[in-house]
């Protein structure tokens, strides 16, 4: 008989609470309801946003119109060039926006003490694959060019994102590796990313129901986004890892797509690339946005930031 997986006490309390909520599942909602539900869940489950000297909305040109961005900085101004963090939000490329990840972005910017630019890419199904990825690439190239609107000089780019944003983190790194931007990607941090197809994996079988992200929800996102399963822009495990930037891969032990992140970390090691792999034990997908309801996950985020600081201080 298989032993039951370890679940942290505060994580279990949150899952028990969610199990008692009466209401439709995300897959049974309209698109507008699903997007509103995602905003509300993060508002309830996450910690309050940090008050920073700079939180400013911007736009940049994209392949299909202006792309909304939000700049965060713990410093009012910066005289010297520094890396700029590019954040791509999760939500299956279908839900999520600048507001769903506002608290998280403010926390990352405060802890890492670098400018952070969050990207709100075009969402599916209105804009299916690869529209989101093309927006993320365009925004990253724009920031890498240190436009006057940013008011900061970029010495390099750090790509980071959760879930679908973790996918974008890896894909943008591959695209900028193949066709370099004005400054290089110096670090990438995919957090519980979907990098390889999760269908048929052990983690999908074990955690597809009852652990926040469900198999049904994954299928809903997959159908709406419509990623080509033979295209590395959809499943970047298929891409070339030989030139991947230094990477921190973060997974959650109770995540149905956990094994996707594990597979990517292995691919990087097999390719001889610098990689730190961290699996947060006893927590689910989206733990970075549950820091209010699941207090122990704040320390998980701080571990990620500490790993980022170590990698930046010890470049390859």
Secondary structure, DSSP 8 states (H G I E B T S, - for coil): --------HHHHHHHHHHHT--S--GGGS-HHHHHHHHHHHHHHHS------SEEEEEEE--TTS-EEEEEEESSS--SS-EEEEEEE--STTTS--TTTTHHHHHHHHHHHTS-EEEEE---TTTT-TTHHHHHHHHHHHHHHTT-TTT-S-EEEEEEEEETHHHHHHHHHHHHHHHS--SS-EEEEEEES---S--TT-HHHHHHSSSSSS-HHHHHHHHHHH---TT-TTTSGGGS--TT---EEEEEETT-TTHHHHHHHHHHHHHTT--EEEEEETT--TTGGG-TTTSTTHHHHHHHHHHHHHHHHHS--
